[in-house]
Amino acid sequence: MNRNHLYALTFLLLGIGVAWFIIRDAAAPSPLANEGQVKSPVERDLGSISRLPENLGARKKSDDSPSDFFAIPNERIVQFRSEAAYRAALTRLGNSDYKILGKLDRFRALRLGGRDLSGLDDLLGEDATIASNYLVSLPLVPDPDIITTGVGFGSSALNFLNVPADNSSWGEGVTIAVIDTGVTAHIALPSDIRQITVDGINIDGGTHGHGTAVTSLIVGEHSRIPGIAPSSTPVSIRVAGAEGDSNSFFLAEGILAAVNAGAQVINISMGSQGDSTIVREAVAFAQESGAVIVASAGNDGFSQISFPAAYDGVISVGAIDAVGSHLNFSNTSDNLSITAPGYEALAAWTDDAAISFTGTSASAPFVSGAIAAIISESDTFISGAQAADILLSYTNEAGAPGPDPFYGNGFLDAGRVIDRNTPGITDLAVASYNYEFDSANDAGLQISIENQGTETVNSSHLSVDVDGANFPITIPQLTQNERFVVTLPVGQTTIETTGALPVSGLLTYPTETTDAQPSNNQRSEILTLPTD
């Protein structure tokens, strides 16, 4: 584990103690005008934008061992193999010095606390599995030092996602659980959001604004904060206190509450560095119940994604900016599912304020809302898992050809996936450039062309300008959702010598054709050497 990992892990514990003061003083969100006068959302204007930290505070350095940073001290989660063992343990624990901090009967699980936990094995016997209770937190504030570029979305995220002007029906009849910090009343949100707080959460001190921000990106009903699935039914599952702190037991309890509330889609814009058995079991239970879980990948800049995003079947979401570029803080992994807007997207905050929301916390709800839209717009009933499979099959190619650690299967294009069965859409795109250094057979400039429409395109032409030369390329017939990759063995000396390789490409059709999105027929980009 490198020093950056240690810094980030140290933050997980130290941030809690100073969280409230940091959030209060960092950049207070601006309240709305005319606070004393109640108006409908369409009649009111949101206040000015403020940039707030996405989590609890600034990064701190430490040379301590990382092993202590994951688990909450003096706590354990215990699960039992049988109901009889579970009930017997409850009796024995009642006569012990250990404190039962929480129970989850569905999983025969207890959250225990005590000063000396060394005697639990002897007390509970072989039928008990004893594990750590890990800290679960809001994703780290993206470190400004590692954000090398970034174009903010503001209110334009839905335009980037090709969401139509009238998406008022998207999500109708679909219940989305937002497992987060809770939600507060806001002029950009529906007034009847169902709210559930899991047992044991300390609600003193108010509600952190993170959950309100996440929810607004799904069901926002203000012109400046429009939700991607405004007709969906949100259920707020609060698993964190006022400072945004939570743990594995609360998260598992929240997932169970989401299933019991009938959620077809579960959004988790939180994460942990600890692989918790009970959270893994709760995820599996939700999936077996027909729900799909969407989770943020994390903002650490690590080459691994957080839990529960890392679990099998969970839709893990990374962040891109408004030109579709990977953001350096967004965690990467071979099992990353998809990327979505995650840089300075306008979102709601407490006290009717608006914030500029950055991080994978913002990316996940766009994907959750898009899955809800696929369900609601389908002619036949489909499950959340089926909708997620469809969504991942119609992502826009980005980065290296095929799935890759930076973009997953590509980035979200909500309009494209909703219109996948609409005939007559011609849309060929210069999807991405990538420079491959290591492949023996495919080294060079890789250019990905993608048919993002619904009509087959025959014999289009690509003109590429790179390294002082022009390369004309004939593109073969491409059916709907088909990709073509061409590799030009040029530019290696230039990119290795200068660190940059400008590339420009233009697609044209052999006959006059109406392209649904002419803007993606051309692409100009400067490729740079990869960083360690």
WOCOR-V427313 format. One record per backbone hydrogen bond with DSSP energy under -1.0 kcal/mol. CO is the residue of the C=O (numbers start at 1). NH is the residue of the N-H. E is the energy in kcal/mol with one decimal. If there is no record, write none. Layout:
CO NH E
CO NH E
This chain:
2 6 -1.7
3 7 -2.6
4 8 -2.3
5 9 -2.5
6 10 -2.5
7 11 -1.7
8 12 -1.0
10 14 -2.2
11 15 -2.7
18 22 -1.9
19 23 -2.8
20 24 -2.5
21 25 -2.0
22 26 -2.1
34 37 -1.3
40 43 -1.6
50 356 -2.5
66 69 -1.5
70 135 -2.2
72 75 -1.1
74 114 -1.6
76 112 -3.2
77 131 -2.5
78 110 -2.6
79 129 -3.2
82 86 -1.9
83 87 -2.6
84 88 -2.5
85 89 -2.1
86 90 -1.8
87 91 -1.5
88 92 -2.2
89 93 -3.1
90 94 -1.4
92 95 -1.1
93 96 -1.7
99 113 -2.2
102 111 -2.6
104 107 -1.1
104 109 -2.0
105 108 -1.3
108 80 -1.8
109 104 -2.6
110 78 -2.7
111 101 -3.2
111 102 -1.1
112 76 -2.1
113 99 -2.9
117 120 -1.5
119 123 -1.9
120 124 -2.8
121 125 -2.1
125 128 -1.2
127 81 -2.0
129 79 -2.2
131 77 -3.1
133 72 -3.0
134 248 -1.8
136 246 -1.9
137 271 -2.3
143 146 -1.9
146 148 -1.2
151 322 -2.9
153 156 -2.4
154 346 -2.7
156 160 -2.3
157 161 -1.8
158 163 -2.7
159 162 -1.6
161 415 -2.4
167 170 -1.7
169 172 -2.1
170 231 -2.0
171 174 -2.3
174 233 -3.2
175 264 -2.1
175 265 -1.7
176 235 -2.5
177 267 -3.3
178 237 -2.3
180 239 -2.9
186 189 -1.8
188 221 -2.9
194 236 -3.0
196 238 -3.7
198 201 -1.4
203 206 -1.3
209 213 -2.2
210 214 -2.4
211 215 -2.3
212 216 -2.0
213 217 -1.2
215 218 -1.2
215 219 -2.6
216 220 -1.9
217 228 -1.8
218 229 -2.5
220 227 -2.9
225 222 -1.2
229 232 -1.8
233 176 -2.3
235 178 -2.9
236 196 -3.2
237 180 -2.3
238 198 -2.2
241 244 -1.8
245 241 -1.6
246 136 -1.9
247 251 -2.3
248 252 -2.7
249 253 -2.4
250 254 -2.4
251 255 -2.4
252 256 -2.2
253 257 -2.2
254 258 -2.2
255 259 -2.1
256 260 -2.4
257 261 -1.4
258 263 -2.3
259 262 -1.8
264 292 -2.1
265 177 -2.7
266 294 -3.1
267 179 -2.4
268 296 -1.8
271 137 -2.6
272 307 -2.6
274 276 -1.0
276 280 -2.3
277 281 -2.2
278 282 -2.2
279 283 -2.6
280 284 -2.1
281 285 -2.3
282 286 -2.3
283 287 -2.4
284 288 -2.6
285 289 -1.3
286 291 -2.3
287 290 -1.5
290 384 -1.0
292 266 -2.7
293 315 -2.9
294 268 -3.0
295 317 -2.2
297 306 -2.2
298 331 -2.4
302 332 -2.5
306 310 -1.4
307 272 -2.0
308 311 -1.8
311 314 -1.7
314 316 -1.0
315 295 -2.5
316 338 -1.9
317 297 -2.5
318 340 -1.8
319 327 -1.6
320 342 -2.3
321 324 -2.0
325 321 -1.8
327 330 -1.8
329 301 -2.1
333 336 -1.5
337 409 -2.7
338 318 -2.5
339 412 -2.4
340 320 -1.8
342 359 -2.7
343 153 -2.1
344 154 -3.3
345 357 -3.0
347 355 -2.8
350 353 -1.0
353 349 -2.1
354 50 -1.0
355 347 -2.2
357 345 -2.5
359 362 -1.3
359 363 -1.0
360 364 -2.0
363 367 -1.3
364 368 -2.4
365 369 -2.6
366 370 -1.9
367 371 -2.3
368 372 -2.1
369 373 -2.1
370 374 -2.2
371 375 -2.0
372 376 -2.6
373 377 -2.5
383 387 -2.4
384 388 -2.2
385 389 -2.0
386 390 -2.0
387 391 -2.5
388 392 -2.4
391 394 -1.2
396 411 -2.2
404 408 -2.1
405 333 -1.4
407 410 -1.9
408 404 -1.7
410 339 -1.8
411 396 -2.7
413 417 -1.9
414 418 -2.0
415 419 -2.0
419 422 -2.1
425 454 -2.6
425 455 -1.8
426 516 -3.5
427 452 -2.3
429 431 -1.3
429 450 -2.3
432 448 -2.5
434 446 -3.7
436 444 -2.5
444 436 -2.6
445 488 -2.7
446 434 -2.0
447 486 -2.3
448 431 -1.7
448 432 -1.2
449 484 -2.9
450 429 -2.4
450 452 -1.1
451 481 -1.9
457 478 -2.5
460 475 -2.9
461 508 -2.6
462 473 -3.1
463 506 -1.9
464 471 -3.0
465 504 -1.8
466 469 -1.6
469 466 -2.5
471 464 -2.3
473 462 -3.3
478 457 -2.4
479 482 -2.1
482 451 -2.4
484 449 -3.2
486 447 -2.8
488 445 -2.7
488 490 -2.5
491 495 -2.6
492 496 -2.3
493 497 -2.1
494 498 -2.9
495 499 -1.2
499 529 -1.1
501 527 -2.4
503 525 -2.8
504 465 -3.1
505 523 -2.2
506 463 -2.4
508 461 -3.0
517 520 -1.5
518 521 -1.8
520 430 -2.8
521 507 -2.9
523 505 -2.4
525 503 -3.1
527 501 -2.4
